[in-house]
Structure formats: C-alpha cells, structure tokens
C-alpha cells in the first residue's frame, strides 16, 4: 500500500512538473513573439497606423450648397442672358450686354487670384485675335477681386477685350455664378447657347465659338 501511494504521488508530481514546463515554454514563446514584433517595428520606420480622419468619413452627399459653382436654374442654356451695365476695369468707359447684340458674345467670369482663370487667358487672347469685333464680342467680368490686382494681371497678359469690374458681385449673382472661371456663349438675340462651369478645353471652346460665329 505504501508503495502504491508513493507511486501515485510520484505520478502526480510528474504531471504537475510537465504542466509547469509546458506553461514556461508557452510563456517563452509569447515573450519571444512580443520581442520580435518590437524589433521588427523598430527596423521598419515607414510602417504607419492609419486612422481615418473625420473629413474622410463625411459622405459626398453632405457637401454644402454654398460650395456649388452656380445657382441652379439661373442663366441656363436656352434662356435669355441677363442684361447688365458695369464699370470698365479700365475706368475710361463702361461694359454692357443688352437684350440683343450686334455680334455673338463670349462672356467670361474670372478673378486675378483664380489659377484656372489665369491659365485660360492666353486662349482667350488667341480667340480675340482670330475674330474681328464685328464677328465676336468678348467680355470679361472680374468679381471677388480688387481693381488694382485684376488690372495688373490683365495688363500683364495683354488682354485686349472688354473687361468689366463687378465690385459688388451683382452681375455674377444675376448669372448665378458663385465660382470662377465660368464662360457663356450668347447669340445675337441674347440667348445663352453654351455655358461652362470651370475651364473648358481649348478645342472645345474654339469649336463652340466657331460654330457660334459661323452660325452652325
């Protein structure tokens, strides 16, 4: 009996010892994994944890109406262009568009601080050179701008078409323009036949102007 009890105690001790050894081995593996991860992280400085910002989680549908480039339903294609009368950027005269005009009109809203506006000036200058005043009237309206900066930029680009200074934004409001650039093509009867939100491509603008001037 005594021998049996001793054998049983020995077996229990063996099982306990095995469990302890297994636990130590598992703990060692865990510690090794943690150390390896830390070392790998220190050797990979470009590894980043990306946390989405609040802005990235905002759905597109939440865009404010105030950020839209135009007022819906105002000065749309097929409607009459609102007539206006504003001071010239060069103070010696005034700029006007009536209910009807002697020639088709290219009307461009711009500002000196607007990069796309500045980039399209050479194209507008080229179009002005291509057509006579009898064939095409060109009017640029600067708004949300200062007279000094607008005039300085226009002169530096050699702009040789009519330039109106919309100091209060009245004309821009009548045309539903909130952002620049925007360009309108208006026929002799004063009807808007094309409107671009932003800068059109050179080819698109040239083809549209040619069609307007030639009546095609």
N, CA, C and O of each residue as an XYZ file, in Angstrom:
864
protein
N       0.823     -1.193      0.000
C       0.000      0.000      0.000
C       0.865      1.254      0.000
O       0.634      2.211     -0.739
N       1.877      1.198      0.871
C       2.777      2.350      0.927
C       3.437      2.580     -0.411
O       3.586      3.717     -0.859
N       3.832      1.487     -1.046
C       4.494      1.620     -2.364
C       3.544      2.202     -3.394
O       3.951      2.983     -4.254
N       2.282      1.821     -3.306
C       1.264      2.325     -4.253
C       1.045      3.809     -4.065
O       0.923      4.559     -5.034
N       0.992      4.246     -2.765
C       0.788      5.674     -2.511
C       1.966      6.495     -3.022
O       1.788      7.562     -3.610
N       3.172      5.980     -2.787
C       4.362      6.705     -3.260
C       4.379      6.805     -4.772
O       4.769      7.820     -5.350
N       3.929      5.685     -5.414
C       3.904      5.709     -6.891
C       2.881      6.721     -7.398
O       3.108      7.425     -8.381
N       1.729      6.773     -6.685
C       0.686      7.733     -7.079
C       1.169      9.156     -6.893
O       0.947     10.011     -7.750
N       1.829      9.413     -5.772
C       2.350     10.770     -5.532
C       3.384     11.154     -6.578
O       3.450     12.296     -7.033
N       4.189     10.165     -6.944
C       5.201     10.443     -7.969
C       4.578     10.775     -9.297
O       5.060     11.643    -10.025
N       3.495     10.075     -9.612
C       2.811     10.351    -10.888
C       2.211     11.751    -10.886
O       2.296     12.477    -11.877
N       1.597     12.125     -9.748
C       1.006     13.470     -9.650
C       2.078     14.546     -9.778
O       1.893     15.554    -10.460
N       3.182     14.313     -9.120
C       4.280     15.293     -9.206
C       4.795     15.410    -10.623
O       5.157     16.494    -11.080
N       4.825     14.263    -11.325
C       5.291     14.290    -12.712
C       4.361     15.077    -13.602
O       4.794     15.828    -14.477
N       3.058     14.890    -13.362
C       2.090     15.634    -14.183
C       2.191     17.128    -13.912
O       2.131     17.946    -14.831
N       2.347     17.472    -12.631
C       2.468     18.901    -12.284
C       3.717     19.493    -12.910
O       3.701     20.601    -13.446
N       4.807     18.728    -12.831
C       6.066     19.212    -13.416
C       5.935     19.411    -14.918
O       6.463     20.377    -15.467
N       5.226     18.492    -15.589
C       5.036     18.608    -17.043
C       4.226     19.844    -17.385
O       4.520     20.548    -18.351
N       3.189     20.105    -16.574
C       2.362     21.283    -16.822
C       3.148     22.576    -16.624
O       3.011     23.538    -17.381
N       3.976     22.565    -15.577
C       4.802     23.751    -15.326
C       5.754     24.005    -16.482
O       5.919     25.139    -16.933
N       6.376     22.933    -16.952
C       7.305     23.074    -18.075
C       6.591     23.561    -19.326
O       7.115     24.389    -20.072
N       5.364     23.029    -19.552
C       4.593     23.458    -20.726
C       4.215     24.928    -20.626
O       4.269     25.671    -21.607
N       3.826     25.337    -19.396
C       3.471     26.747    -19.199
C       4.650     27.662    -19.429
O       4.521     28.716    -20.052
N       5.805     27.253    -18.923
C       7.019     28.061    -19.117
C       7.368     28.168    -20.592
O       7.778     29.223    -21.077
N       7.196     27.037    -21.306
C       7.504     27.044    -22.741
C       6.573     27.987    -23.496
O       7.009     28.748    -24.360
N       5.266     27.925    -23.155
C       4.304     28.816    -23.821
C       4.602     30.276    -23.511
O       4.545     31.125    -24.401
N       4.920     30.573    -22.255
C       5.260     31.946    -21.880
C       6.487     32.427    -22.638
O       6.564     33.580    -23.062
N       7.449     31.517    -22.799
C       8.647     31.883    -23.552
C       8.345     32.208    -24.998
O       8.910     33.144    -25.564
N       7.442     31.425    -25.604
C       7.059     31.692    -26.994
C       6.364     33.035    -27.124
O       6.614     33.787    -28.066
N       5.479     33.335    -26.160
C       4.764     34.623    -26.198
C       5.742     35.780    -26.076
O       5.671     36.742    -26.840
N       6.661     35.689    -25.111
C       7.646     36.756    -24.931
C       8.521     36.915    -26.161
O       8.857     38.032    -26.552
N       8.888     35.798    -26.767
C       9.704     35.866    -27.987
C       8.951     36.583    -29.105
O       9.534     37.379    -29.840
N       7.652     36.298    -29.230
C       6.850     36.960    -30.265
C       6.749     38.456    -30.046
O       6.824     39.238    -30.993
N       6.574     38.860    -28.761
C       6.492     40.292    -28.459
C       7.797     40.988    -28.796
O       7.797     42.049    -29.419
N       8.912     40.393    -28.385
C      10.226     40.992    -28.670
C      10.464     41.088    -30.164
O      10.977     42.098    -30.645
N      10.093     40.038    -30.913
C      10.288     40.048    -32.368
C       9.474     41.148    -33.018
O       9.939     41.805    -33.950
N       8.244     41.352    -32.522
C       7.391     42.399    -33.101
C       7.963     43.774    -32.848
O       7.940     44.640    -33.723
N       8.491     43.978    -31.616
C       9.078     45.283    -31.287
C      10.294     45.562    -32.140
O      10.471     46.669    -32.651
N      11.151     44.526    -32.294
C      12.357     44.692    -33.118
C      11.992     44.982    -34.558
O      12.590     45.849    -35.194
N      11.001     44.249    -35.078
C      10.582     44.469    -36.472
C      10.041     45.865    -36.654
O      10.285     46.508    -37.675
N       9.298     46.340    -35.653
C       8.754     47.694    -35.761
C       9.837     48.739    -35.760
O       9.755     49.735    -36.479
N      10.880     48.508    -34.932
C      11.969     49.486    -34.878
C      12.789     49.485    -36.143
O      13.426     50.487    -36.470
N      12.785     48.354    -36.878
C      13.561     48.278    -38.117
C      12.750     48.723    -39.325
O      13.294     48.788    -40.428
N      11.474     49.029    -39.157
C      10.616     49.452    -40.274
C      10.008     50.808    -39.959
O       8.832     50.880    -39.603
N      10.778     51.885    -40.080
C      10.303     53.227    -39.720
C       9.161     53.705    -40.583
O       8.451     54.627    -40.181
N       8.945     53.120    -41.764
C       7.883     53.582    -42.650
C       6.526     52.985    -42.319
O       5.507     53.386    -42.882
N       6.517     52.021    -41.399
C       5.255     51.404    -41.025
C       4.413     52.409    -40.256
O       4.888     53.011    -39.292
N       3.161     52.595    -40.678
C       2.291     53.564    -40.045
C       0.958     52.933    -39.709
O       0.495     52.007    -40.375
N       0.352     53.460    -38.655
C      -1.017     53.078    -38.330
C      -1.917     54.173    -38.867
O      -1.829     55.320    -38.431
N      -2.766     53.836    -39.795
C      -3.616     54.824    -40.450
C      -4.948     54.900    -39.729
O      -5.660     53.903    -39.609
N      -5.280     56.092    -39.249
C      -6.560     56.315    -38.585
C      -7.377     57.251    -39.454
O      -6.940     58.372    -39.712
N      -8.551     56.833    -39.916
C      -9.367     57.701    -40.766
C      -9.694     58.999    -40.050
O     -10.062     58.994    -38.876
N      -9.558     60.113    -40.765
C      -9.915     61.397    -40.193
C     -11.409     61.610    -40.295
O     -12.109     60.882    -40.999
N     -11.888     62.618    -39.582
C     -13.316     62.924    -39.629
C     -13.739     63.299    -41.030
O     -14.813     62.909    -41.488
N     -12.873     64.075    -41.730
C     -13.225     64.526    -43.079
C     -13.385     63.362    -44.034
O     -14.254     63.382    -44.906
N     -12.531     62.324    -43.869
C     -12.592     61.203    -44.803
C     -13.847     60.376    -44.617
O     -14.218     59.588    -45.488
N     -14.508     60.557    -43.467
C     -15.704     59.779    -43.221
C     -16.972     60.529    -43.596
O     -18.067     59.976    -43.488
N     -16.847     61.780    -44.036
C     -18.018     62.561    -44.416
C     -18.486     62.123    -45.792
O     -17.688     62.153    -46.728
N     -19.733     61.721    -45.963
C     -20.220     61.272    -47.268
C     -20.327     62.418    -48.245
O     -20.567     63.554    -47.835
N     -20.150     62.146    -49.565
C     -20.217     63.204    -50.578
C     -21.523     63.975    -50.539
O     -21.546     65.156    -50.885
N     -22.612     63.337    -50.127
C     -23.917     63.986    -50.143
C     -24.022     65.112    -49.132
O     -24.979     65.886    -49.167
N     -23.033     65.219    -48.213
C     -23.094     66.250    -47.191
C     -22.480     67.565    -47.653
O     -22.411     68.513    -46.871
N     -22.029     67.648    -48.913
C     -21.426     68.867    -49.438
C     -22.407     70.025    -49.357
O     -23.564     69.892    -49.756
N     -21.954     71.151    -48.846
C     -22.828     72.304    -48.685
C     -23.215     72.887    -50.028
O     -22.426     72.874    -50.973
N     -24.434     73.400    -50.109
C     -24.909     74.032    -51.344
C     -24.059     75.246    -51.672
O     -23.882     75.589    -52.841
N     -23.527     75.904    -50.633
C     -22.720     77.099    -50.841
C     -21.438     76.801    -51.601
O     -20.814     77.719    -52.135
N     -21.030     75.525    -51.663
C     -19.810     75.160    -52.373
C     -20.059     74.884    -53.848
O     -19.110     74.653    -54.597
N     -21.320     74.903    -54.283
C     -21.629     74.654    -55.678
C     -21.200     75.857    -56.519
O     -21.270     76.988    -56.039
N     -20.756     75.640    -57.769
C     -20.231     76.746    -58.578
C     -21.292     77.697    -59.103
O     -20.970     78.807    -59.529
N     -22.556     77.279    -59.081
C     -23.590     78.129    -59.654
C     -24.907     77.924    -58.926
O     -25.083     76.966    -58.172
N     -25.826     78.848    -59.170
C     -27.173     78.748    -58.620
C     -28.029     77.977    -59.611
O     -28.162     78.412    -60.755
N     -28.609     76.861    -59.226
C     -29.409     76.055    -60.163
C     -30.559     76.854    -60.762
O     -31.252     77.598    -60.067
N     -30.746     76.682    -62.068
C     -31.879     77.300    -62.744
C     -31.689     78.742    -63.160
O     -32.607     79.349    -63.711
N     -30.509     79.311    -62.907
C     -30.252     80.710    -63.255
C     -29.307     80.775    -64.444
O     -28.263     80.122    -64.454
N     -29.681     81.573    -65.455
C     -28.858     81.759    -66.660
C     -28.476     80.421    -67.280
O     -27.302     80.166    -67.551
N     -29.462     79.579    -67.499
C     -29.208     78.266    -68.090
C     -29.226     78.368    -69.612
O     -29.707     79.352    -70.174
N     -28.703     77.350    -70.261
C     -28.696     77.308    -71.727
C     -30.132     77.336    -72.242
O     -30.998     76.601    -71.769
N     -30.359     78.211    -73.231
C     -31.692     78.358    -73.802
C     -32.467     79.526    -73.238
O     -33.504     79.904    -73.784
N     -31.975     80.113    -72.139
C     -32.649     81.271    -71.548
C     -31.992     82.563    -72.032
O     -30.903     82.543    -72.605
N     -32.666     83.678    -71.795
C     -32.110     84.977    -72.176
C     -31.011     85.375    -71.198
O     -31.152     85.206    -69.987
N     -29.936     85.894    -71.726
C     -28.843     86.362    -70.879
C     -29.267     87.646    -70.169
O     -29.733     88.574    -70.831
N     -29.122     87.730    -68.857
C     -29.492     88.954    -68.143
C     -28.665     90.145    -68.629
O     -27.437     90.066    -68.660
N     -29.316     91.245    -69.009
C     -28.556     92.429    -69.434
C     -27.854     93.063    -68.230
O     -28.324     92.940    -67.099
N     -26.740     93.734    -68.474
C     -26.041     94.410    -67.377
C     -25.260     95.592    -67.908
O     -25.037     95.736    -69.110
N     -24.852     96.435    -66.970
C     -24.102     97.644    -67.277
C     -23.165     97.879    -66.100
O     -23.621     98.261    -65.022
N     -21.875     97.660    -66.280
C     -20.919     97.776    -65.167
C     -19.731     98.648    -65.563
O     -19.463     98.835    -66.750
N     -19.018     99.182    -64.567
C     -17.817     99.958    -64.869
C     -16.762     99.089    -65.550
O     -16.629     97.899    -65.264
N     -16.031     99.708    -66.442
C     -14.911     99.024    -67.079
C     -13.781     98.876    -66.064
O     -13.598     99.729    -65.194
N     -13.033     97.796    -66.183
C     -11.870     97.629    -65.316
C     -10.904     98.789    -65.523
O     -10.244     99.246    -64.589
N     -10.836     99.254    -66.770
C     -10.099    100.479    -67.080
C     -11.129    101.603    -67.052
O     -12.028    101.614    -67.893
N     -11.035    102.531    -66.135
C     -12.132    103.433    -65.803
C     -12.625    104.369    -66.902
O     -13.569    105.125    -66.671
N     -12.026    104.347    -68.074
C     -12.416    105.331    -69.085
C     -13.761    105.042    -69.741
O     -14.296    105.902    -70.440
N     -14.319    103.856    -69.532
C     -15.591    103.524    -70.189
C     -16.356    102.505    -69.360
O     -15.936    102.133    -68.264
N     -17.497    102.055    -69.906
C     -18.308    101.051    -69.233
C     -18.521     99.851    -70.149
O     -18.333     99.935    -71.362
N     -18.917     98.740    -69.546
C     -19.143     97.498    -70.275
C     -20.608     97.125    -70.132
O     -21.181     97.206    -69.045
N     -21.209     96.714    -71.249
C     -22.633     96.396    -71.201
C     -22.967     95.228    -72.115
O     -22.307     95.004    -73.130
N     -23.999     94.491    -71.739
C     -24.628     93.489    -72.597
C     -26.121     93.750    -72.544
O     -26.701     93.856    -71.463
N     -26.743     93.855    -73.714
C     -28.169     94.139    -73.762
C     -28.987     92.904    -74.074
O     -28.476     91.784    -74.088
N     -30.277     93.131    -74.324
C     -31.172     92.015    -74.651
C     -30.883     91.470    -76.042
O     -31.233     90.332    -76.355
N     -30.245     92.284    -76.872
C     -29.768     91.832    -78.181
C     -28.459     92.560    -78.460
O     -28.212     93.647    -77.937
N     -27.626     91.941    -79.296
C     -26.293     92.499    -79.520
C     -25.946     92.450    -81.000
O     -26.490     91.648    -81.759
N     -25.028     93.325    -81.392
C     -24.650     93.391    -82.803
C     -23.876     92.161    -83.236
O     -23.873     91.812    -84.416
N     -23.224     91.502    -82.294
C     -22.424     90.316    -82.607
C     -22.605     89.279    -81.502
O     -22.960     89.634    -80.378
N     -22.368     88.017    -81.803
C     -22.372     87.000    -80.744
C     -21.352     87.381    -79.669
O     -20.378     88.081    -79.948
N     -21.584     86.917    -78.450
C     -20.746     87.335    -77.323
C     -20.177     86.149    -76.562
O     -20.878     85.182    -76.262
N     -18.894     86.246    -76.258
C     -18.254     85.326    -75.322
C     -18.122     86.082    -74.005
O     -17.426     87.095    -73.930
N     -18.788     85.589    -72.976
C     -18.778     86.231    -71.661
C     -18.039     85.328    -70.678
O     -18.401     84.166    -70.492
N     -17.002     85.876    -70.054
C     -16.145     85.082    -69.168
C     -16.060     85.727    -67.787
O     -15.706     86.900    -67.665
N     -16.387     84.955    -66.745
C     -16.240     85.422    -65.366
C     -14.908     84.915    -64.823
O     -14.591     83.731    -64.940
N     -14.133     85.815    -64.232
C     -12.796     85.461    -63.801
C     -12.379     86.281    -62.581
O     -13.091     87.192    -62.158
N     -11.213     85.943    -62.022
C     -10.607     86.709    -60.932
C      -9.093     86.533    -61.022
O      -8.604     85.494    -61.466
N      -8.369     87.545    -60.602
C      -6.907     87.505    -60.753
C      -6.253     86.443    -59.875
O      -5.165     85.965    -60.199
N      -6.892     86.065    -58.775
C      -6.323     85.067    -57.864
C      -6.668     83.635    -58.274
O      -6.166     82.679    -57.684
N      -7.522     83.490    -59.281
C      -8.022     82.179    -59.711
C      -7.037     81.555    -60.707
O      -6.847     82.083    -61.802
N      -6.408     80.430    -60.330
C      -5.394     79.796    -61.175
C      -5.957     79.357    -62.530
O      -5.347     79.680    -63.550
N      -7.089     78.638    -62.600
C      -7.632     78.260    -63.917
C      -7.972     79.479    -64.773
O      -7.834     79.441    -65.996
N      -8.418     80.567    -64.125
C      -8.717     81.798    -64.872
C      -7.448     82.341    -65.529
O      -7.452     82.738    -66.694
N      -6.390     82.348    -64.773
C      -5.120     82.856    -65.294
C      -4.609     81.977    -66.433
O      -4.036     82.469    -67.405
N      -4.825     80.671    -66.297
C      -4.330     79.740    -67.306
C      -5.089     79.845    -68.625
O      -4.538     79.528    -69.678
N      -6.349     80.285    -68.582
C      -7.120     80.345    -69.820
C      -6.988     81.679    -70.550
O      -7.502     81.816    -71.660
N      -6.319     82.659    -69.963
C      -6.173     83.965    -70.617
C      -5.462     83.884    -71.965
O      -5.911     84.530    -72.912
N      -4.379     83.127    -72.100
C      -3.741     83.036    -73.422
C      -4.691     82.508    -74.497
O      -4.640     82.957    -75.642
N      -5.553     81.562    -74.138
C      -6.519     81.025    -75.098
C      -7.548     82.084    -75.481
O      -7.904     82.209    -76.652
N      -8.021     82.838    -74.509
C      -8.968     83.921    -74.795
C      -8.314     84.986    -75.676
O      -8.945     85.531    -76.582
N      -7.061     85.268    -75.400
C      -6.333     86.246    -76.215
C      -6.209     85.768    -77.654
O      -6.329     86.561    -78.588
N      -5.971     84.479    -77.835
C      -5.863     83.907    -79.179
C      -7.195     83.981    -79.921
O      -7.225     84.267    -81.118
N      -8.289     83.724    -79.218
C      -9.617     83.800    -79.844
C      -9.933     85.239    -80.237
O     -10.487     85.489    -81.308
N      -9.581     86.181    -79.371
C      -9.826     87.588    -79.699
C      -9.070     87.995    -80.967
O      -9.574     88.768    -81.781
N      -7.885     87.475    -81.116
C      -7.074     87.787    -82.293
C      -7.657     87.165    -83.558
O      -7.498     87.709    -84.651
N      -8.325     86.036    -83.412
C      -8.830     85.298    -84.570
C     -10.061     85.937    -85.202
O     -10.261     85.825    -86.412
N     -10.891     86.607    -84.395
C     -12.156     87.149    -84.906
C     -12.194     88.666    -84.751
O     -11.664     89.223    -83.789
N     -12.822     89.310    -85.703
C     -12.974     90.761    -85.647
C     -14.061     91.129    -84.633
O     -14.827     90.270    -84.195
N     -14.120     92.405    -84.268
C     -15.142     92.872    -83.335
C     -16.542     92.700    -83.905
O     -17.502     92.500    -83.161
N     -16.656     92.778    -85.233
C     -17.960     92.595    -85.869
C     -18.407     91.137    -85.824
O     -19.603     90.847    -85.847
N     -17.441     90.221    -85.760
C     -17.770     88.794    -85.733
C     -18.048     88.280    -84.320
O     -18.923     87.438    -84.118
N     -17.298     88.793    -83.351
C     -17.409     88.276    -81.988
C     -17.106     89.371    -80.972
O     -16.073     90.037    -81.041
N     -18.018     89.540    -80.039
C     -17.785     90.431    -78.906
C     -17.278     89.590    -77.732
O     -17.799     88.506    -77.471
N     -16.279     90.085    -77.036
C     -15.739     89.370    -75.882
C     -15.775     90.269    -74.658
O     -15.311     91.408    -74.688
N     -16.336     89.734    -73.581
C     -16.469     90.496    -72.339
C     -15.981     89.636    -71.178
O     -16.420     88.499    -71.005
N     -15.079     90.185    -70.398
C     -14.624     89.516    -69.184
C     -15.128     90.273    -67.973
O     -14.995     91.496    -67.909
N     -15.709     89.563    -67.005
C     -16.212     90.186    -65.786
C     -15.420     89.638    -64.603
O     -15.474     88.446    -64.301
N     -14.686     90.528    -63.941
C     -13.957     90.103    -62.755
C     -14.780     90.418    -61.514
O     -15.348     91.503    -61.394
N     -14.839     89.458    -60.589
C     -15.600     89.651    -59.351
C     -14.830     89.016    -58.198
O     -13.915     88.220    -58.416
N     -15.204     89.371    -56.974
C     -14.464     88.924    -55.784
C     -12.978     89.243    -55.947
O     -12.117     88.416    -55.647
N     -12.697     90.434    -56.420
C     -11.332     90.824    -56.764
C     -11.141     92.297    -56.443
O     -12.106     92.998    -56.141
N      -9.908     92.767    -56.506
C      -9.640     94.192    -56.383
C      -9.321     94.741    -57.768
O      -8.773     94.041    -58.619
N      -9.670     95.989    -57.976
C      -9.420     96.594    -59.287
C      -7.927     96.600    -59.607
O      -7.524     96.315    -60.735
N      -7.120     96.925    -58.615
C      -5.677     97.039    -58.856
C      -5.076     95.709    -59.291
O      -4.340     95.650    -60.277
N      -5.387     94.638    -58.557
C      -4.801     93.335    -58.882
C      -5.349     92.778    -60.187
O      -4.614     92.173    -60.967
N      -6.649     92.985    -60.425
C      -7.247     92.500    -61.672
C      -6.655     93.227    -62.875
O      -6.324     92.605    -63.885
N      -6.525     94.547    -62.759
C      -5.979     95.336    -63.862
C      -4.508     94.999    -64.096
O      -4.059     94.911    -65.238
N      -3.777     94.814    -63.026
C      -2.357     94.465    -63.149
C      -2.183     93.147    -63.900
O      -1.323     93.034    -64.773
N      -3.006     92.147    -63.557
C      -2.896     90.862    -64.242
C      -3.344     90.977    -65.694
O      -2.674     90.457    -66.586
N      -4.469     91.651    -65.947
C      -4.980     91.787    -67.312
C      -3.963     92.485    -68.208
O      -3.759     92.084    -69.354
N      -3.330     93.525    -67.685
C      -2.325     94.244    -68.473
C      -1.092     93.377    -68.722
O      -0.500     93.431    -69.800
N      -0.709     92.584    -67.731
C       0.465     91.725    -67.902
C       0.225     90.653    -68.959
O       1.169     90.173    -69.586
N      -1.048     90.276    -69.159
C      -1.397     89.267    -70.159
C      -1.752     89.888    -71.512
O      -1.969     89.173    -72.491
N      -1.810     91.206    -71.560
C      -2.168     91.876    -72.810
C      -3.611     91.628    -73.217
O      -3.908     91.508    -74.405
N      -4.512     91.551    -72.243
C      -5.932     91.318    -72.536
C      -6.498     92.500    -73.315
O      -6.513     93.626    -72.819
N      -6.961     92.242    -74.532
C      -7.450     93.320    -75.400
C      -8.937     93.165    -75.709
O      -9.382     93.478    -76.814
N      -9.690     92.689    -74.748
C     -11.152     92.637    -74.891
C     -11.776     93.426    -73.736
O     -11.075     93.822    -72.804
N     -13.075     93.651    -73.795
C     -13.746     94.433    -72.767
C     -13.671     93.718    -71.416
O     -13.914     92.516    -71.314
N     -13.329     94.485    -70.392
C     -13.210     93.921    -69.052
C     -14.041     94.746    -68.079
O     -13.759     95.922    -67.852
N     -15.055     94.131    -67.514
C     -15.913     94.810    -66.553
C     -15.511     94.485    -65.127
O     -15.028     93.390    -64.838
N     -15.717     95.458    -64.230
C     -15.367     95.282    -62.821
C     -16.649     95.190    -62.001
O     -17.311     96.194    -61.741
N     -16.984     93.970    -61.600
C     -18.216     93.711    -60.842
C     -17.897     93.775    -59.350
O     -17.802     92.744    -58.684
N     -17.732     94.981    -58.834
C     -17.244     95.168    -57.466
C     -18.192     94.605    -56.410
O     -17.742     94.129    -55.367
N     -19.483     94.654    -56.666
C     -20.464     94.168    -55.690
C     -20.971     92.763    -56.004
O     -21.788     92.214    -55.265
N     -20.490     92.187    -57.093
C     -20.926     90.841    -57.461
C     -22.335     90.779    -58.009
O     -22.945     89.710    -58.028
N     -22.866     91.913    -58.457
C     -24.249     91.959    -58.938
C     -24.435     91.160    -60.215
O     -25.393     90.397    -60.340
N     -23.525     91.331    -61.162
C     -23.639     90.614    -62.440
C     -23.453     89.114    -62.217
O     -24.182     88.298    -62.781
N     -22.472     88.764    -61.391
C     -22.251     87.346    -61.085
C     -23.510     86.733    -60.475
O     -23.871     85.602    -60.799
N     -24.167     87.466    -59.606
C     -25.394     86.971    -58.980
C     -26.495     86.798    -60.012
O     -27.217     85.801    -59.987
N     -26.632     87.765    -60.926
C     -27.669     87.673    -61.966
C     -27.452     86.459    -62.866
O     -28.408     85.889    -63.391
N     -26.200     86.070    -63.038
C     -25.877     84.911    -63.881
C     -25.727     83.621    -63.062
O     -25.376     82.573    -63.602
N     -25.993     83.710    -61.778
C     -25.907     82.522    -60.932
C     -24.500     82.002    -60.751
O     -24.302     80.814    -60.495
N     -23.515     82.884    -60.883
C     -22.108     82.476    -60.802
C     -21.605     82.644    -59.370
O     -21.656     83.736    -58.805
N     -21.126     81.558    -58.801
C     -20.555     81.596    -57.457
C     -19.051     81.350    -57.457
O     -18.354     81.732    -56.517
N     -18.556     80.713    -58.509
C     -17.132     80.369    -58.576
C     -16.612     80.639    -59.979
O     -17.359     80.569    -60.955
N     -15.336     80.944    -60.066
C     -14.703     81.224    -61.358
C     -13.687     80.127    -61.676
O     -13.170     79.471    -60.772
N     -13.403     79.931    -62.976
C     -13.997     80.629    -64.117
C     -15.308     79.990    -64.572
O     -15.562     78.809    -64.337
N     -16.129     80.807    -65.228
C     -17.312     80.321    -65.929
C     -17.437     81.125    -67.216
O     -17.180     82.328    -67.243
N     -17.832     80.446    -68.267
C     -17.879     81.074    -69.588
C     -19.221     80.803    -70.249
O     -19.744     79.690    -70.201
N     -19.771     81.855    -70.872
C     -21.044     81.771    -71.584
C     -20.832     82.151    -73.041
O     -20.022     83.025    -73.350
N     -21.557     81.498    -73.930
C     -21.660     81.946    -75.315
C     -23.095     82.395    -75.533
O     -24.044     81.659    -75.262
N     -23.235     83.621    -76.030
C     -24.550     84.249    -76.189
C     -24.721     84.658    -77.645
O     -23.842     85.311    -78.208
N     -25.834     84.286    -78.261
C     -26.028     84.643    -79.669
C     -26.520     86.084    -79.806
O     -26.718     86.776    -78.808
N     -26.712     86.526    -81.039
C     -27.082     87.923    -81.293
C     -28.404     88.313    -80.653
O     -28.601     89.471    -80.285
N     -29.300     87.361    -80.522
C     -30.614     87.655    -79.938
C     -30.590     87.632    -78.411
O     -31.620     87.837    -77.769
N     -29.419     87.382    -77.833
C     -29.295     87.419    -76.380
C     -29.605     86.112    -75.677
O     -29.812     86.095    -74.464
N     -29.639     85.013    -76.426
C     -29.935     83.704    -75.839
C     -28.626     82.978    -75.517
O     -27.702     82.955    -76.329
N     -28.562     82.397    -74.340
C     -27.385     81.622    -73.933
C     -27.403     80.277    -74.654
O     -28.362     79.515    -74.524
N     -26.351     79.984    -75.410
C     -26.316     78.717    -76.146
C     -25.299     77.727    -75.571
O     -25.393     76.526    -75.827
N     -24.330     78.223    -74.797
C     -23.373     77.335    -74.133
C     -22.982     77.939    -72.790
O     -22.933     79.158    -72.622
N     -22.706     77.051    -71.844
C     -22.202     77.510    -70.545
C     -21.225     76.470    -70.012
O     -21.512     75.273    -70.003
N     -20.066     76.950    -69.569
C     -19.052     76.059    -68.998
C     -18.822     76.422    -67.535
O     -18.630     77.589    -67.192
N     -18.845     75.417    -66.691
C     -18.501     75.573    -65.282
C     -17.047     75.135    -65.132
O     -16.734     73.949    -65.241
N     -16.170     76.088    -64.885
C     -14.748     75.760    -64.891
C     -14.157     76.049    -66.261
O     -14.822     76.608    -67.133
N     -12.919     75.668    -66.438
C     -12.202     75.973    -67.675
C     -12.460     74.902    -68.730
O     -12.149     73.733    -68.503
N     -13.031     75.282    -69.893
C     -13.212     74.297    -70.971
C     -11.885     73.999    -71.649
O     -10.933     74.770    -71.529
N     -11.826     72.889    -72.355
C     -10.616     72.591    -73.119
C     -10.506     73.573    -74.283
O     -11.510     74.121    -74.738
N      -9.301     73.789    -74.752
C      -9.078     74.734    -75.847
C      -9.857     74.330    -77.091
O     -10.492     75.172    -77.726
N      -9.814     73.055    -77.440
C     -10.514     72.583    -78.640
C     -12.017     72.761    -78.512
O     -12.681     73.188    -79.456
N     -12.548     72.434    -77.352
C     -13.992     72.552    -77.146
C     -14.446     73.999    -77.259
O     -15.459     74.291    -77.895
N     -13.699     74.899    -76.643
C     -14.057     76.311    -76.686
C     -13.944     76.861    -78.100
O     -14.831     77.584    -78.554
N     -12.879     76.531    -78.793
C     -12.678     77.038    -80.151
C     -13.770     76.550    -81.105
O     -14.291     77.329    -81.904
N     -14.113     75.277    -81.024
C     -15.154     74.730    -81.899
C     -16.503     75.374    -81.618
O     -17.263     75.660    -82.544
N     -16.801     75.603    -80.346
C     -18.078     76.222    -79.989
C     -18.142     77.669    -80.469
O     -19.169     78.111    -80.982
N     -17.048     78.402    -80.302
C     -17.013     79.794    -80.766
C     -17.138     79.857    -82.280
O     -17.866     80.696    -82.810
N     -16.439     78.980    -82.972
C     -16.519     78.960    -84.435
C     -17.940     78.661    -84.900
O     -18.436     79.279    -85.841
N     -18.589     77.711    -84.235
C     -19.968     77.398    -84.588
C     -20.899     78.569    -84.345
O     -21.823     78.806    -85.123
N     -20.657     79.309    -83.256
C     -21.479     80.482    -82.946
C     -21.282     81.582    -83.973
O     -22.248     82.173    -84.457
N     -20.031     81.853    -84.303
C     -19.726     82.932    -85.251
C     -20.225     82.594    -86.651
O     -20.789     83.448    -87.336
N     -20.016     81.346    -87.077
C     -20.419     80.940    -88.430
C     -21.895     80.588    -88.527
O     -22.421     80.373    -89.619
N     -22.556     80.531    -87.385
C     -23.983     80.209    -87.408
C     -24.269     78.760    -87.665
O     -25.310     78.423    -88.230
N     -23.346     77.870    -87.254
C     -23.544     76.435    -87.481
C     -23.814     75.716    -86.178
O     -24.007     74.501    -86.172
